[in-house]
């Protein structure tokens, strides 16, 4: 069963594309028609491709791997950060840090620097510095938090990346492609879907449209996380039952040995 339907996507305005003059030929298979100079996206294909993307992201989450969400455009920032936080996934909603993926080790050093500053505050080291030095360090910390705070817990490379507006986030797309990281994205009629492993033909300029797509995607990820948790609980139970059985067997063996000795 589809995770959404034509009517829901229509009500969210997912079908509105860009002006015809901004059209990317790669989107031809996903354009239903042109109306008043604006391309209309084929929502039947959006439903199908959104289901495919959601299923793949669910499996990634179920396997315990992370997904990086990227959206720095004004109308998407707050929505993407809101949904990413509900599934405890890393996200970038400020400027994309060049080399985040291709030079991940250096980015991790910057994150560690932020942790070091925090420790300085906790152990009282900051208090021993001059007012000017504290101000400089404070400004550095604020800048790091603004640009990297949302990925501070990302200790390893993400297994996938979800993008809103691949034209704007072309650097993120290029870095992911270079490293072979699977990409999922909302792709509007002015973008090239061939750059993305799992493109979702959709309006990436409307906050209502972005919210609808993010809702479907994060629900799928939540399912994957829940199934992972259930699988872990079942494994733990099997392990506990096995241990209990072994302990019982040991006790039985001891009792048998004792009885034999007494005889």
Secondary structure, 3 states (H helix, E strand, C coil): CCCCCHHHHHHCCCCEEEEHHHCCHHHHHHEEEEECCEEEECHHHHHHHHHHHHHHHHHHHHCCCCEEEECCCHHHHHHHHHHHHHCCCCEECCCCCCCCCCCHHHHHHHHHHHHHHHHHHHCCCHHHCCHHHHHHHHHHHHHHHHHHHHHCCCCCCCCEEEEECCCCCHHHHHHHHHHCCEEEEEECCCCCHHHCCEEEECCCCCHHHHHHHHHHHHHHHHHHHHHHHHHHHHHHHHHHHHHHHHHHHHHHHHHHHHHHHHC
